[in-house]
C-alpha cells in the first residue's frame, strides 16, 4: 500500500476495501440555502443530489 511505502497514515475520508472502488466528483455552484449535504442524510433515505446536475 502506498501509505506504508511513504510511511504515512490515513486519517479520514471516504474509505473502502474491495476489488473495485469508483468515485465521481462534480464541481459547480448551488444557490444559497439549496445545497444538499451528507450531514442531513437519514437511514433509508435516498441521495438525490444528482437533480442539480441536469
N, CA, C and O atoms as a GROMACS GRO file, in nm:
protein
  216
    1UNK      N    1   0.084  -0.117   0.000
    1UNK     CA    2   0.000   0.000   0.000
    1UNK      C    3   0.090   0.124   0.000
    1UNK      O    4   0.193   0.126   0.066
    2UNK      N    5   0.050   0.225  -0.073
    2UNK     CA    6   0.132   0.347  -0.083
    2UNK      C    7   0.153   0.415   0.051
    2UNK      O    8   0.258   0.475   0.074
    3UNK      N    9   0.055   0.406   0.139
    3UNK     CA   10   0.071   0.469   0.270
    3UNK      C   11   0.190   0.409   0.344
    3UNK      O   12   0.267   0.481   0.407
    4UNK      N   13   0.205   0.278   0.338
    4UNK     CA   14   0.318   0.213   0.403
    4UNK      C   15   0.450   0.250   0.335
    4UNK      O   16   0.550   0.274   0.402
    5UNK      N   17   0.449   0.256   0.204
    5UNK     CA   18   0.570   0.288   0.129
    5UNK      C   19   0.624   0.426   0.168
    5UNK      O   20   0.745   0.443   0.182
    6UNK      N   21   0.534   0.523   0.184
    6UNK     CA   22   0.576   0.659   0.218
    6UNK      C   23   0.566   0.687   0.368
    6UNK      O   24   0.582   0.802   0.411
    7UNK      N   25   0.541   0.583   0.449
    7UNK     CA   26   0.530   0.595   0.595
    7UNK      C   27   0.429   0.704   0.633
    7UNK      O   28   0.460   0.795   0.710
    8UNK      N   29   0.308   0.693   0.577
    8UNK     CA   30   0.202   0.789   0.603
    8UNK      C   31   0.083   0.718   0.666
    8UNK      O   32   0.074   0.595   0.662
    9UNK      N   33  -0.010   0.796   0.724
    9UNK     CA   34  -0.132   0.743   0.783
    9UNK      C   35  -0.253   0.803   0.714
    9UNK      O   36  -0.251   0.919   0.673
   10UNK      N   37  -0.358   0.723   0.702
   10UNK     CA   38  -0.486   0.772   0.650
   10UNK      C   39  -0.570   0.814   0.770
   10UNK      O   40  -0.604   0.732   0.854
   11UNK      N   41  -0.602   0.942   0.777
   11UNK     CA   42  -0.672   0.995   0.894
   11UNK      C   43  -0.824   0.985   0.881
   11UNK      O   44  -0.891   0.953   0.979
   12UNK      N   45  -0.879   1.011   0.763
   12UNK     CA   46  -1.024   1.007   0.748
   12UNK      C   47  -1.064   1.019   0.602
   12UNK      O   48  -0.978   1.015   0.514
   13UNK      N   49  -1.192   1.034   0.578
   13UNK     CA   50  -1.242   1.047   0.442
   13UNK      C   51  -1.326   0.927   0.404
   13UNK      O   52  -1.362   0.845   0.488
   14UNK      N   53  -1.356   0.917   0.276
   14UNK     CA   54  -1.434   0.804   0.226
   14UNK      C   55  -1.338   0.689   0.196
   14UNK      O   56  -1.257   0.698   0.104
   15UNK      N   57  -1.348   0.583   0.272
   15UNK     CA   58  -1.257   0.469   0.254
   15UNK      C   59  -1.339   0.344   0.223
   15UNK      O   60  -1.454   0.331   0.266
   16UNK      N   61  -1.278   0.253   0.151
   16UNK     CA   62  -1.343   0.127   0.118
   16UNK      C   63  -1.236   0.020   0.096
   16UNK      O   64  -1.123   0.051   0.061
   17UNK      N   65  -1.273  -0.103   0.118
   17UNK     CA   66  -1.182  -0.214   0.091
   17UNK      C   67  -1.256  -0.312   0.004
   17UNK      O   68  -1.363  -0.361   0.041
   18UNK      N   69  -1.202  -0.342  -0.110
   18UNK     CA   70  -1.266  -0.434  -0.202
   18UNK      C   71  -1.196  -0.435  -0.335
   18UNK      O   72  -1.097  -0.364  -0.354
   19UNK      N   73  -1.245  -0.515  -0.429
   19UNK     CA   74  -1.178  -0.528  -0.558
   19UNK      C   75  -1.195  -0.406  -0.648
   19UNK      O   76  -1.116  -0.386  -0.740
   20UNK      N   77  -1.298  -0.323  -0.622
   20UNK     CA   78  -1.323  -0.208  -0.709
   20UNK      C   79  -1.385  -0.094  -0.630
   20UNK      O   80  -1.474  -0.116  -0.548
   21UNK      N   81  -1.337   0.023  -0.655
   21UNK     CA   82  -1.394   0.143  -0.594
   21UNK      C   83  -1.402   0.250  -0.700
   21UNK      O   84  -1.301   0.280  -0.765
   22UNK      N   85  -1.519   0.309  -0.720
   22UNK     CA   86  -1.536   0.414  -0.820
   22UNK      C   87  -1.589   0.539  -0.751
   22UNK      O   88  -1.677   0.532  -0.666
   23UNK      N   89  -1.536   0.652  -0.789
   23UNK     CA   90  -1.577   0.780  -0.732
   23UNK      C   91  -1.597   0.880  -0.843
   23UNK      O   92  -1.520   0.884  -0.939
   24UNK      N   93  -1.700   0.961  -0.830
   24UNK     CA   94  -1.727   1.067  -0.926
   24UNK      C   95  -1.736   1.198  -0.850
   24UNK      O   96  -1.812   1.209  -0.753
   25UNK      N   97  -1.660   1.295  -0.892
   25UNK     CA   98  -1.666   1.427  -0.830
   25UNK      C   99  -1.716   1.529  -0.930
   25UNK      O  100  -1.669   1.534  -1.043
   26UNK      N  101  -1.812   1.610  -0.887
   26UNK     CA  102  -1.867   1.714  -0.973
   26UNK      C  103  -1.857   1.846  -0.897
   26UNK      O  104  -1.894   1.855  -0.780
   27UNK      N  105  -1.807   1.946  -0.964
   27UNK     CA  106  -1.793   2.078  -0.902
   27UNK      C  107  -1.886   2.176  -0.972
   27UNK      O  108  -1.905   2.168  -1.093
   28UNK      N  109  -1.942   2.266  -0.897
   28UNK     CA  110  -2.030   2.366  -0.956
   28UNK      C  111  -2.079   2.461  -0.848
   28UNK      O  112  -2.023   2.468  -0.739
   29UNK      N  113  -2.184   2.534  -0.879
   29UNK     CA  114  -2.239   2.631  -0.786
   29UNK      C  115  -2.384   2.597  -0.756
   29UNK      O  116  -2.458   2.552  -0.843
   30UNK      N  117  -2.424   2.618  -0.631
   30UNK     CA  118  -2.560   2.594  -0.585
   30UNK      C  119  -2.609   2.723  -0.520
   30UNK      O  120  -2.534   2.786  -0.446
   31UNK      N  121  -2.733   2.763  -0.547
   31UNK     CA  122  -2.785   2.884  -0.483
   31UNK      C  123  -2.778   2.874  -0.330
   31UNK      O  124  -2.790   2.764  -0.276
   32UNK      N  125  -2.759   2.984  -0.261
   32UNK     CA  126  -2.752   2.982  -0.114
   32UNK      C  127  -2.874   2.913  -0.053
   32UNK      O  128  -2.988   2.939  -0.091
   33UNK      N  129  -2.847   2.825   0.043
   33UNK     CA  130  -2.953   2.754   0.112
   33UNK      C  131  -3.009   2.633   0.039
   33UNK      O  132  -3.099   2.568   0.091
   34UNK      N  133  -2.959   2.601  -0.080
   34UNK     CA  134  -3.012   2.489  -0.159
   34UNK      C  135  -2.920   2.367  -0.160
   34UNK      O  136  -2.956   2.264  -0.216
   35UNK      N  137  -2.804   2.376  -0.101
   35UNK     CA  138  -2.708   2.265  -0.104
   35UNK      C  139  -2.760   2.147  -0.022
   35UNK      O  140  -2.809   2.166   0.090
   36UNK      N  141  -2.750   2.026  -0.077
   36UNK     CA  142  -2.782   1.905  -0.004
   36UNK      C  143  -2.653   1.849   0.052
   36UNK      O  144  -2.557   1.827  -0.021
   37UNK      N  145  -2.651   1.825   0.183
   37UNK     CA  146  -2.529   1.780   0.249
   37UNK      C  147  -2.549   1.642   0.307
   37UNK      O  148  -2.660   1.602   0.341
   38UNK      N  149  -2.439   1.568   0.319
   38UNK     CA  150  -2.446   1.435   0.379
   38UNK      C  151  -2.488   1.443   0.525
   38UNK      O  152  -2.545   1.348   0.578
   39UNK      N  153  -2.462   1.555   0.592
   39UNK     CA  154  -2.499   1.568   0.732
   39UNK      C  155  -2.650   1.562   0.752
   39UNK      O  156  -2.697   1.534   0.862
   40UNK      N  157  -2.728   1.587   0.646
   40UNK     CA  158  -2.873   1.580   0.654
   40UNK      C  159  -2.930   1.444   0.616
   40UNK      O  160  -3.052   1.427   0.612
   41UNK      N  161  -2.843   1.348   0.589
   41UNK     CA  162  -2.889   1.214   0.547
   41UNK      C  163  -2.952   1.140   0.664
   41UNK      O  164  -2.914   1.158   0.780
   42UNK      N  165  -3.050   1.056   0.632
   42UNK     CA  166  -3.118   0.974   0.732
   42UNK      C  167  -3.114   0.828   0.688
   42UNK      O  168  -3.114   0.802   0.568
   43UNK      N  169  -3.112   0.734   0.782
   43UNK     CA  170  -3.111   0.592   0.744
   43UNK      C  171  -3.230   0.559   0.653
   43UNK      O  172  -3.343   0.598   0.681
   44UNK      N  173  -3.202   0.489   0.544
   44UNK     CA  174  -3.306   0.451   0.450
   44UNK      C  175  -3.341   0.561   0.351
   44UNK      O  176  -3.426   0.541   0.264
   45UNK      N  177  -3.276   0.676   0.362
   45UNK     CA  178  -3.305   0.788   0.273
   45UNK      C  179  -3.243   0.766   0.136
   45UNK      O  180  -3.158   0.679   0.117
   46UNK      N  181  -3.286   0.845   0.040
   46UNK     CA  182  -3.237   0.837  -0.097
   46UNK      C  183  -3.155   0.962  -0.128
   46UNK      O  184  -3.200   1.073  -0.101
   47UNK      N  185  -3.037   0.944  -0.183
   47UNK     CA  186  -2.949   1.056  -0.217
   47UNK      C  187  -2.990   1.109  -0.354
   47UNK      O  188  -2.970   1.041  -0.455
   48UNK      N  189  -3.045   1.228  -0.359
   48UNK     CA  190  -3.093   1.286  -0.485
   48UNK      C  191  -3.012   1.407  -0.528
   48UNK      O  192  -3.064   1.495  -0.597
   49UNK      N  193  -2.886   1.412  -0.490
   49UNK     CA  194  -2.805   1.528  -0.528
   49UNK      C  195  -2.792   1.544  -0.678
   49UNK      O  196  -2.763   1.654  -0.725
   50UNK      N  197  -2.813   1.438  -0.755
   50UNK     CA  198  -2.795   1.448  -0.899
   50UNK      C  199  -2.901   1.536  -0.965
   50UNK      O  200  -2.882   1.575  -1.080
   51UNK      N  201  -3.010   1.570  -0.898
   51UNK     CA  202  -3.112   1.654  -0.960
   51UNK      C  203  -3.059   1.793  -0.993
   51UNK      O  204  -3.115   1.861  -1.079
   52UNK      N  205  -2.952   1.836  -0.927
   52UNK     CA  206  -2.893   1.967  -0.956
   52UNK      C  207  -2.793   1.960  -1.070
   52UNK      O  208  -2.747   2.064  -1.118
   53UNK      N  209  -2.758   1.840  -1.113
   53UNK     CA  210  -2.656   1.825  -1.217
   53UNK      C  211  -2.716   1.829  -1.357
   53UNK      O  212  -2.642   1.816  -1.455
   54UNK      N  213  -2.844   1.845  -1.369
   54UNK     CA  214  -2.909   1.844  -1.501
   54UNK      C  215  -2.902   1.979  -1.568
   54UNK      O  216  -2.951   1.995  -1.679
   0.00000   0.00000   0.00000
